[in-house]
Amino acid sequence: MLPGLRTNLQVDVAAVNDVTTEKAHATVIKGSYLNLPDQTAKMLAESPLIPSGKLYQSAFVVLLGAFQYGYLLAQMAWIGFNSKACYVPPAVAKQIPPLQGQCILFPTHTSQEWTTAVTAWIVGAGVGALFSGIPADSLGRRTTLMLNTFLIIAGAFVQMLSNNILMFTIGRGISGIATGVAIVIGNLYLREVAPVSRRAFFLTLPQIMLSFGGMTVSALHFTVTSEELTWRLLFGAPIVLGLLQLCLFPCMIKSPHHLVMHKRFDHARVALSQLYTQPCDIELHLNAMIVSHEKQAVEAATASKLRLLLSAKYRRQMVVAIVMCLSQQLAGMNAIIAYSNGFFLNIGIRETRISNIIVNFGRFHDMFMAARYLDRFSRRTPLLVGLTVTLLASVGIVFTQEYPGNPVMFNATNYLAIVTVLFFVASYCFSAGSMAWLISNELFPEHMSATANSISTFFTFAAQFLIAVYYPQLMRPTAAGNFAFLIFSGCLVFFIGFVFWFVPNTNNKTSEEVTRLFYDDDKLHTMYLDKYAQNVHDVDAGRKTLETI
């Protein structure tokens, strides 16, 4: 591009920004700031944002939605809810004393009804995730989460009061919608309020709370007896969670990025001063947001968000985000959680509730460690190393299941199976588990994040649905049997290659810097020059029309 044209563009766009931001009574960073992202990043790095106590309070309110995700994920993972006794007619069960009281949840339900009840939550979560971006942009992050709380409460009420499995399934679907909305908007909010240097920490917190939710409900399974009231209280517990979140919303600070997006600059300044402590320069960061959103507004006016996501500028980021979200499920972690009882059975742990607690505690611990250390590394290094170790562990899991030891006598193979599971969980937590949502949230500018992440997270639940429906069928001895888990090994090979070739380092980068990783400077300047020239042409055409009148 000709240097003169680039200089003119800088001056004119700067003038536009001067006019716009004067209305906000803010000190405007001049046009050079707009056109030199490296200089921008340097200025912001010299005055980093320091989280305040109110930021952590706001994060806690958001993370209650992630807790509900984990709770619902492991809620039905107990054999007492779906044992073989459930398929025996009541008249026959009465004649066989050992079968009495063995099926706690809706006796005589069929296998198909059970699968539908399990997957209804996943389908609801996919729907909630897919459409969550619309209210998030129009109503705001906090308001959307507040309205979503009523879905959390409603879904739990329907499940608790269900008289048949159909009504129970509907309740699961409602709770699923709430889960999808909570996880997308929660990740979006945390990405917008987290300091750039601590993004990995804050965006790993949902995974920690998810694991804690799974661990909690697995422990609560011990309180369930043959008394109907016990399981109703278990499935109604999210009501308390929803009421708690509803009471805490006044403590949650609105997203400053969303406030700037809607030209509420003074409110954004107040939000920034509440979320971060001195000595960081609040005005500097506010001005950076204003200028960035003004650029994004120019782009947003040219096409719909969906069309922009499919354009040459963002198409690659969209593909990367979708693949990363798929890796979170197709790495095989949920299959480990659902079918880990067999591993522990071989070393003498026959209680499924204990094995579920052990696996969820391991995930909780490893996610906590990932949150502590991931910000110290680039995104690619732990992702590639973690996925590689996960691949090796998945092959080890298949080997130990195909050649098991004697569960009665000591056998090294049985304990090797546990070791491979522990390595699998740890490596997953340091790679796809913690970084899928992290990277997908870092790829897009703020005005497109809600839409982009609602689409990519939808694929997370789509993959989870496929696993829930088809993996149990593949595990049958008449199908793939123990070799069924190799499907995840094959997926891991693909994900490793994809990350190596297509996923860049996005850590410690602003949204503009990330965009430049995919779309070079010359193309960006050409694009903005074309838009500027079109605007000038429209103004000249309007002036000539007025002169003729």
FENZI-V118800 format. One line per field, one symbol per residue. phi: phi as a letter, one per 20 degrees, with the letter a starting at -180 (. if undefined). burial: # if it has 16 or more other C-alpha atoms within 10 Angstrom, else .. Layout:
phi: ???
burial: ???
This chain:
phi: .fgffffffffffffgfgffeffeldfeefgfffdcgffgffffffcffdfeffffffffffffffffgffffdfdecffebefffeeggffffedgfefmededlgmfeffffffffegffffffffffdffffffeeoffffffffgffgffffffffefdbffffffffffffgfffffffffffffffefggfcffffeeggfffgffffffffffgfeecfffgffffffegffffffffffegfeeefffffffgdmefffffffffefcdfefeffffffffffffffffffffeaffffffefffcffffffffffffffeffoffffffcfgfffffdneeefffffffffffffffffffffdffecfffffffffffffffffffffffefcfeffeefbffffffffffffffffffecffedfffffeeecfffdfffffffffgfgffffffffedfgffffgfdemfffffgfffffffffffffeceeedflcffffffffdcfgffffffffffffffffffffffffffff
burial: .....#..##..##..##.##..#.#.####.###.#..##..#...####..##.######################.####.##.#....#.....#.#########....#.##################.###..###.###.#############.#..#.####################################################..#..#.....##########.##..##.##..##########.#.##.##.#######..###.###########.#..#.....#..##...##.#######################.#####.##....####################..##...##.###.######.#########..##.......######.##############################################.##..#..#......#########.##..##..#...##.##########..#......#..##..#.................
